[in-house]
Amino acid sequence: MSMSVMEIVAGSVLIFVSLILVLIVLSMESKDQGLTSAIGGGYNESFYGKNGKSTKDAKLSRIARVCSILLFVVTLTVNIVVSISNK
């Protein structure tokens, strides 16, 4: 069975987006505060909490969200194209 150009391009995009997503998630800081947040409620008002949209983690979170959506859409598209071409 030969792969079409569309399948090869979509597979390459899937690999690229997956790698980018893994790198972004690994570079994000952990938000886990351990036992302190469980006892105290976990709410800590700080400068970074007030300006959450301009921090590095907020930007990485937005990029990760876009990559996740792109990964889902490309995967769904590839599956639809493959199922149509196999009929």
C-alpha positions in Angstrom: 0.0 0.0 0.0 1.5 3.3 -1.0 1.0 6.5 1.0 -0.3 9.6 -0.7 1.5 12.9 -0.5 -1.3 14.2 1.8 -0.6 11.4 4.3 3.1 12.0 4.3 2.7 15.8 4.8 0.1 15.2 7.6 2.3 12.6 9.3 5.2 15.1 9.2 3.1 17.8 10.7 1.9 15.4 13.4 5.4 14.6 14.4 6.5 18.2 14.4 3.6 19.4 16.4 4.0 16.5 18.9 7.6 17.4 19.4 6.9 21.1 19.9 4.1 20.2 22.4 6.4 18.0 24.4 9.1 20.6 24.5 6.7 23.3 25.6 5.2 21.2 28.4 8.6 20.2 29.6 9.7 23.8 29.7 6.7 25.0 31.8 7.2 25.5 35.5 5.3 23.2 37.9 2.3 24.7 39.7 2.3 22.1 42.4 2.9 23.6 45.8 2.6 20.4 47.8 1.1 20.2 51.3 1.2 24.0 51.8 -1.5 24.5 49.1 -3.6 21.7 50.5 -3.7 23.2 54.0 -3.8 26.9 53.0 -6.1 26.6 50.1 -3.4 27.2 47.4 -4.3 30.8 46.7 -1.3 33.1 46.8 -1.7 36.6 45.4 1.6 37.8 43.9 2.8 40.1 41.2 2.9 37.2 38.7 -0.6 36.2 39.7 -2.0 39.6 38.9 -0.1 39.9 35.6 -0.7 36.3 34.5 -1.2 37.0 30.8 2.2 38.5 30.3 4.3 35.9 32.1 6.4 33.2 30.3 4.2 30.4 31.6 1.1 32.1 30.3 2.6 32.4 26.9 3.8 28.8 26.9 0.3 27.7 28.1 -1.3 29.5 25.2 1.1 28.0 22.7 0.6 24.6 24.2 -3.2 25.0 23.9 -2.9 26.0 20.2 -0.6 23.0 19.5 -2.9 20.6 21.3 -5.9 21.8 19.2 -3.7 21.6 16.0 -2.6 18.1 16.9 -6.3 17.0 17.4 -7.4 18.6 14.1 -4.6 17.1 12.1 -5.0 13.7 13.6 -8.8 13.7 12.9 -8.2 14.9 9.3 -5.6 12.2 8.7 -7.9 9.5 10.0 -10.8 10.8 7.8 -8.6 11.0 4.7 -7.2 7.5 5.3 -10.6 6.0 5.9 -12.0 7.6 2.7 -9.0 6.5 0.6 -9.2 2.9 1.8 -12.8 2.5 0.6 
